[in-house]
């Protein structure tokens, strides 16, 4: 039990640290913890509801999947849809924080919620009589849960930057449907069915977590690519009216470029500038989709961000001339 418990705790801590570091190296410092940690806690609460309430209730339906067919499938899908709604609700609350700007932040916060969810499942298995057999599967449970919750977080990030009500509703539907599909592997990773994991290695037991790991990395890359296109087009327009320099248009849209020292030497300043410009671009993108009445109010915030960007780059130019 001790080894399994240690593996479970270490896997969870590494996952949460990774989620925080993605935000820390880019735009934020300790303030990111104020939104990441609550997602972990909420995910843990959802994991407890899944493993200790929903699963016992669903046990009969799961048996019917093999014995009676459709009735069991309906129960399983309904439970996944319900859990997806709970995770979405928690990440949606976190999306109101200023560190949550767009799709990539949604993936990070969603993954954090999944880490909390997986922690409860892993710890439950670690204290079970089969702890010595299920301990090594802690990392697999983490990636299987993580890709499910990261997909849900990506959906919230997309909703965050969408201004059209119809488009936002469509994204929500897509997110929940995808949550049910990506959550199907969860049916094999709760405490009561730990024997499924303990039966030994086969092709499926290897391919499922491996594909989930690839899917998890893929979701983050997709989010970065989507943001790069949006940020690039908006900053190009801002450059044309003198708000940002040409170099910012080339560097800031790409995550792997804006985190480098050759873009901005001082790390704290770099985080602040990255956060300002990414937020400005994504807010401006949403502003362009709003109706005239809503745009007038929302435009005030975008105007403040634009003015702040002007002031920062004006100071940079002044400092450069002085040097």
C-alpha positions in Angstrom: 0.0 0.0 0.0 2.8 2.4 0.9 4.5 2.2 -2.6 1.2 2.6 -4.4 0.3 5.6 -2.2 3.6 7.3 -2.8 3.4 6.7 -6.6 -0.1 8.2 -6.6 0.9 11.3 -4.6 4.1 11.9 -6.6 2.2 11.5 -9.9 -0.4 14.1 -8.8 2.3 16.6 -7.6 4.2 16.3 -10.8 1.1 16.9 -12.9 0.1 19.9 -10.9 3.6 21.3 -11.0 3.7 20.8 -14.8 0.4 22.7 -15.2 1.7 25.6 -13.0 5.1 25.7 -14.8 3.4 26.2 -18.2 1.8 29.3 -16.9 4.8 30.4 -14.8 7.3 30.3 -17.7 5.0 32.2 -19.9 2.9 35.0 -18.3 2.3 34.5 -14.6 4.0 34.0 -11.2 2.4 32.9 -8.0 -1.0 34.3 -8.9 -1.5 31.3 -11.2 -1.7 29.1 -8.2 -4.9 30.9 -7.2 -6.7 29.4 -10.2 -4.8 26.1 -10.7 -5.1 24.8 -7.1 -8.9 25.3 -6.8 -9.2 23.4 -10.1 -7.3 20.5 -8.5 -9.5 20.6 -5.4 -12.6 20.7 -7.5 -11.4 17.8 -9.6 -10.7 15.8 -6.4 -14.3 16.5 -5.3 -15.6 15.3 -8.6 -13.4 12.2 -8.4 -14.8 11.4 -5.0 -18.4 11.8 -6.3 -17.5 9.5 -9.2 -15.7 6.8 -7.3 -17.8 6.8 -4.1 -21.3 7.8 -5.2 -21.9 7.5 -8.9 -19.9 4.3 -9.5 -21.8 2.2 -6.8 -25.1 3.5 -8.2 -23.9 2.7 -11.7 -22.6 -0.8 -10.9 -25.8 -2.5 -12.0 -25.8 -0.6 -15.3 -22.2 -1.5 -16.0 -23.1 -5.1 -15.6 -25.9 -4.7 -18.1 -23.4 -3.4 -20.7 -22.3 -7.0 -21.2 -25.4 -8.8 -20.1 -28.3 -6.7 -21.5 -26.6 -4.2 -23.9 -28.2 -0.8 -24.4 -29.5 -0.1 -20.8 -26.0 -0.4 -19.4 -24.5 1.8 -22.1 -27.1 4.5 -21.5 -26.3 4.5 -17.8 -22.5 4.7 -18.4 -22.8 7.5 -21.0 -25.2 9.4 -18.7 -22.7 9.2 -15.9 -19.9 10.5 -18.0 -22.0 13.4 -19.3 -22.9 14.3 -15.7 -19.2 14.2 -14.6 -18.2 16.3 -17.7 -20.8 18.9 -16.7 -19.3 19.1 -13.2 -15.7 19.5 -14.5 -16.8 22.1 -17.0 -18.6 24.0 -14.2 -15.5 24.1 -12.1 -13.2 25.2 -14.9 -15.7 27.8 -16.0 -15.5 29.4 -12.6 -11.7 29.4 -12.9 -12.0 31.0 -16.3 -13.1 34.2 -14.6 -9.6 34.7 -13.2 -7.3 37.1 -15.1 -4.7 34.3 -15.7 -7.2 32.5 -17.8 -7.2 34.2 -21.2 -7.8 31.5 -23.9 -7.8 27.9 -25.1 -4.3 27.0 -23.8 -5.1 28.2 -20.4 -8.3 26.1 -20.6 -6.2 23.0 -21.3 -3.9 23.7 -18.4 -6.7 24.3 -15.9 -8.7 21.4 -17.2 -5.7 19.1 -16.8 -5.2 20.4 -13.3 -8.8 19.4 -12.5 -8.1 16.0 -14.0 -5.0 15.6 -11.8 -7.2 16.1 -8.8 -9.8 13.7 -10.1 -7.1 11.1 -10.8 -5.6 11.7 -7.3 -8.7 10.5 -5.6 -9.0 7.4 -7.8 -5.4 6.5 -7.4 -5.4 7.0 -3.6 -8.6 5.0 -3.3 -6.9 2.1 -5.2 -3.7 2.6 -3.1 -5.5 1.9 0.1 -7.4 -1.0 -1.3 -6.5 -4.7 -0.8 -5.1 -4.7 -4.3 -2.7 -1.8 -3.7 0.4 -3.8 -4.6 -1.1 -4.7 -8.0 -2.5 -1.3 -9.1 0.2 1.0 -7.8 2.2 1.1 -11.1 -1.0 2.2 -13.0 -1.2 5.6 -11.2 0.5 7.4 -14.1 -1.8 5.7 -16.6 -4.9 6.7 -14.6 -3.5 10.3 -14.6 -3.1 10.6 -18.4 -6.4 8.9 -19.1 -8.2 11.3 -16.8 -6.0 14.2 -17.9 -6.9 14.0 -21.6 -10.6 13.9 -20.7 -10.5 17.0 -18.4 -8.0 18.8 -20.7 -10.5 18.5 -23.6 -13.2 20.0 -21.4 -10.9 22.8 -20.4 -10.1 23.5 -24.0 -13.8 23.9 -24.6 -14.1 26.5 -21.9 -11.1 28.3 -23.3 -12.7 28.5 -26.7 -16.0 29.8 -25.1 -13.9 32.5 -23.3 -12.8 34.1 -26.6 -16.1 33.6 -28.6 -18.4 36.6 -28.7 -21.3 35.2 -30.7 -23.9 33.4 -28.6 -24.7 30.8 -31.2 -21.1 29.9 -31.7 -20.5 29.7 -27.9 -23.5 27.3 -27.6 -22.1 25.1 -30.4 -18.7 25.0 -28.7 -20.3 23.9 -25.4 -22.2 21.1 -27.1 -19.1 19.9 -28.9 -17.2 20.0 -25.6 -19.7 17.9 -23.7 -20.1 15.4 -26.5 -16.3 15.1 -26.8 -16.1 14.8 -23.0 -18.3 11.7 -23.1 -16.2 10.1 -25.8 -12.8 11.0 -24.3 -14.1 9.9 -20.9 -15.0 6.3 -21.9 -11.6 4.9 -20.7 -12.6 6.2 -17.2 -15.1 3.3 -17.0 -12.2 1.0 -16.3 -10.3 3.1 -13.7 -12.3 3.5 -10.6 -11.7 1.6 -7.3 -14.4 -1.0 -7.6 -13.2 -2.1 -10.9 -9.4 -2.0 -10.1 -9.2 -5.7 -11.2 -9.5 -4.5 -14.8 -6.2 -2.7 -14.4 -4.6 -5.5 -12.3 -5.1 -8.3 -14.9 -1.8 -7.6 -16.5 -0.5 -6.1 -19.7 -2.0 -6.6 -23.1 -2.2 -4.5 -26.3 -5.2 -2.5 -25.1 -3.8 -1.7 -21.6 -0.7 -0.2 -23.3 -2.3 1.6 -26.3 -5.1 3.3 -24.3 -2.8 5.3 -21.9 -0.2 5.9 -24.7 -2.9 7.3 -27.0 -4.2 9.5 -24.1 -0.7 10.9 -23.5 -0.3 11.7 -27.2 -3.8 13.2 -27.1 -3.0 15.3 -24.1 0.1 16.8 -25.7 -1.8 17.3 -28.9 -4.6 19.3 -27.2 -2.1 21.7 -25.8 -0.3 22.1 -29.2 -3.7 22.6 -30.9 -4.6 25.3 -28.4 -1.3 27.1 -29.0 -1.7 26.9 -32.8 -5.2 28.4 -32.5 -4.0 31.2 -30.3 -1.0 31.9 -32.5 -3.3 32.5 -35.5 -5.6 34.8 -33.5 -2.8 36.7 -31.6 -0.8 37.1 -34.8 -3.6 38.7 -36.8 -4.7 41.0 -33.9 -1.2 42.2 -33.1 -0.5 42.8 -36.8 -3.5 45.2 -36.8 -2.3 46.8 -33.6 1.1 47.3 -35.1 -0.4 49.1 -38.1 -1.8 51.8 -35.8 1.4 52.0 -33.7 0.4 50.2 -30.6 3.0 47.4 -30.6 6.4 47.1 -32.5 6.9 44.8 -35.4 9.0 42.4 -33.3 6.1 41.8 -30.9 4.0 40.7 -33.9 6.7 38.1 -34.8 7.4 36.8 -31.3 4.4 37.0 -29.0 1.9 34.8 -31.0 4.2 31.7 -30.6 4.5 30.3 -27.0 7.9 28.8 -27.7 9.3 32.2 -28.9 7.8 34.5 -26.3 9.3 32.5 -23.4 12.8 33.0 -24.6 15.3 35.5 -23.1 16.2 36.9 -26.5 12.7 38.4 -26.7 12.8 40.1 -23.4 15.8 39.7 -21.1 14.2 40.4 -17.7 12.0 37.5 -16.8 9.5 39.4 -14.7 9.1 42.1 -17.3 8.8 39.4 -20.0 5.9 37.7 -18.1 4.2 41.1 -17.7 4.5 42.0 -21.4 3.5 38.6 -22.6 0.4 38.6 -20.3 -0.6 42.1 -21.4 -0.2 41.4 -25.2 -1.8 37.9 -25.2 -4.8 39.2 -23.1 -5.1 42.3 -25.4 -5.1 40.1 -28.5 -7.6 37.6 -27.3 -9.9 40.2 -25.8 -9.8 42.2 -29.0 -10.6 39.1 -31.0 -13.8 38.6 -28.9 -14.6 42.3 -29.1 -14.8 42.0 -32.9 -17.6 39.5 -32.6 -19.8 41.3 -30.2 -22.9 43.3 -31.0 -22.6 47.1 -30.9 -24.3 47.5 -27.5 -22.0 45.0 -25.8 -18.9 46.1 -27.7 -19.1 49.6 -26.2 -18.7 48.3 -22.7 -16.3 45.5 -23.4 -14.3 48.0 -25.6 -13.4 50.0 -22.5 -11.2 47.2 -21.1 -9.6 46.6 -24.5 -8.9 50.3 -24.7 -7.2 50.3 -21.3 -5.0 47.3 -22.4 -4.1 49.1 -25.6 -3.1 52.2 -23.8 -1.0 50.3 -21.3 0.8 48.6 -24.2 1.5 52.0 -25.8 3.0 53.2 -22.6 5.2 50.2 -22.0 6.7 50.2 -25.5 7.1 54.0 -25.3 9.2 53.6 -22.1 11.2 50.8 -23.8 12.0 53.2 -26.7 13.0 55.9 -24.2 15.2 53.6 -22.3 16.9 52.4 -25.5 17.6 55.9 -26.6 19.0 56.8 -23.2 21.4 53.7 -23.3 
